[in-house]
């Protein structure tokens, strides 16, 4: 973790100003981005299960949408967001988009209102909690050690 000499570090999307870095770790610089941690162990497995359940529910609504709905934009956004959540790629963006679309769908269409609210809640939780250690986001944006 990048540390700063004061007790309240200033963090903007995981980056700090160069003057605020602590090089006490033998000149190595540790960089955190996107989330403070990517949960491992049981919490990471729980996030993986939550991602998979949200993706399965999304695929169900996309399949049923092809039969009964002509709103292609909703189907496309839900489908892409479900695939991104399943892979754990761009989780905050995909979760936010899916949450907004599911809420919009719950209040503007007929169907199972509470199931769509549950999907929107799961997507919002994933957007806020992050994808976990078993995700593409963790591989791309996880902790990295820069040696200079």
C-alpha positions in Angstrom: 0.0 0.0 0.0 1.2 3.5 -0.8 1.6 5.4 2.4 1.9 9.0 3.2 3.6 10.7 6.2 0.4 12.3 7.4 -2.4 10.2 8.9 -5.0 11.1 6.3 -3.9 10.1 2.8 -5.4 11.7 -0.2 -6.6 9.2 -2.7 -8.0 9.9 -6.1 -8.9 6.7 -8.0 -6.0 4.9 -6.3 -3.3 7.3 -7.2 -1.5 9.8 -5.0 0.6 12.8 -5.8 4.3 12.0 -6.3 5.3 14.2 -3.4 3.1 12.2 -1.0 4.8 8.8 -1.5 6.8 6.9 1.1 9.8 5.1 -0.4 10.7 3.3 2.8 10.2 -0.1 1.2 13.7 -0.3 -0.4 12.7 2.0 -3.2 9.7 -0.1 -4.2 6.5 1.7 -5.0 3.2 -0.1 -4.4 0.2 1.1 -6.4 -3.4 0.4 -5.6 -6.1 1.2 -8.1 -9.9 0.8 -8.4 -10.6 -0.8 -5.1 -8.6 -0.8 -1.8 -8.5 -4.6 -2.0 -9.7 -7.5 -4.1 -11.2 -9.9 -1.6 -9.6 -13.3 -1.4 -10.7 -16.5 0.4 -14.3 -16.9 1.5 -15.3 -13.2 0.8 -13.8 -13.5 -2.7 -15.8 -16.7 -3.3 -18.9 -15.0 -2.1 -18.4 -12.1 -4.5 -17.8 -14.7 -7.3 -21.1 -16.4 -6.4 -22.9 -13.0 -6.4 -21.4 -12.1 -9.8 -22.5 -15.5 -11.2 -26.0 -15.3 -9.8 -26.4 -11.7 -11.2 -25.2 -12.9 -14.6 -27.5 -15.9 -14.6 -30.5 -13.7 -13.7 -29.5 -11.2 -16.4 -29.3 -13.9 -19.0 -32.7 -15.1 -18.0 -34.2 -11.6 -18.5 -32.4 -11.2 -21.8 -33.7 -14.5 -23.1 -37.2 -13.7 -22.0 -36.8 -10.2 -23.5 -36.1 -11.5 -27.0 -39.5 -13.2 -27.0 -41.7 -10.5 -25.5 -39.9 -7.2 -25.8 -39.0 -5.0 -28.8 -36.8 -2.7 -26.7 -33.4 -3.7 -28.2 -31.4 -1.2 -26.2 -32.5 -2.6 -22.9 -31.8 -6.1 -24.0 -28.3 -5.1 -25.3 -27.3 -3.2 -22.2 -28.5 -6.0 -19.9 -26.8 -8.7 -22.0 -23.4 -6.9 -22.2 -23.5 -5.9 -18.5 -24.3 -9.6 -17.6 -21.4 -10.9 -19.5 -19.1 -8.2 -18.0 -20.3 -9.1 -14.5 -19.8 -12.8 -15.2 -16.2 -12.2 -16.2 -15.5 -9.6 -13.6 -14.5 -7.0 -16.1 -15.3 -3.3 -15.6 -17.4 -4.4 -12.6 -18.3 -0.8 -11.4 -19.5 0.3 -14.8 -21.3 -2.9 -15.6 -23.0 -3.1 -12.2 -24.1 0.5 -12.3 -25.5 0.2 -15.8 -27.3 -3.1 -15.0 -28.7 -1.5 -11.8 -30.1 1.5 -13.6 -31.6 -0.6 -16.4 -33.1 -3.1 -14.0 -34.7 -0.3 -12.0 -36.0 1.4 -15.1 -37.4 -2.0 -16.3 -39.0 -2.7 -12.9 -40.9 0.6 -12.8 -41.7 1.0 -16.5 -42.7 -2.5 -17.6 -45.1 -5.3 -16.5 -43.5 -8.4 -15.0 -41.9 -9.6 -11.9 -41.3 -6.3 -10.0 -39.4 -7.8 -7.0 -37.1 -10.0 -9.1 -36.0 -6.9 -11.1 -35.5 -4.9 -7.9 -33.4 -7.8 -6.5 -31.3 -7.8 -9.7 -30.8 -4.1 -9.4 -29.8 -4.4 -5.8 -27.3 -7.2 -6.6 -25.8 -5.2 -9.4 -25.5 -2.1 -7.2 -23.8 -4.1 -4.5 -21.3 -5.5 -7.0 -20.6 -2.0 -8.3 -19.8 -0.8 -4.7 -18.0 -3.9 -3.4 -16.0 -4.8 -6.4 -15.5 -8.1 -8.3 -13.2 -10.0 -5.9 -9.9 -11.7 -6.4 -11.2 -14.2 -9.1 -11.9 -11.6 -11.8 -10.4 -10.0 -14.7 -10.5 -6.6 -12.9 -8.2 -8.1 -10.2 -5.7 -9.2 -12.8 -5.7 -5.9 -14.6 -6.1 -3.4 -11.8 -5.0 -5.3 -8.7 -1.9 -4.6 -6.6 1.2 -4.1 -8.6 4.7 -3.6 -7.5 6.7 -1.0 -9.4 10.5 -1.2 -8.9 12.6 1.8 -9.9 
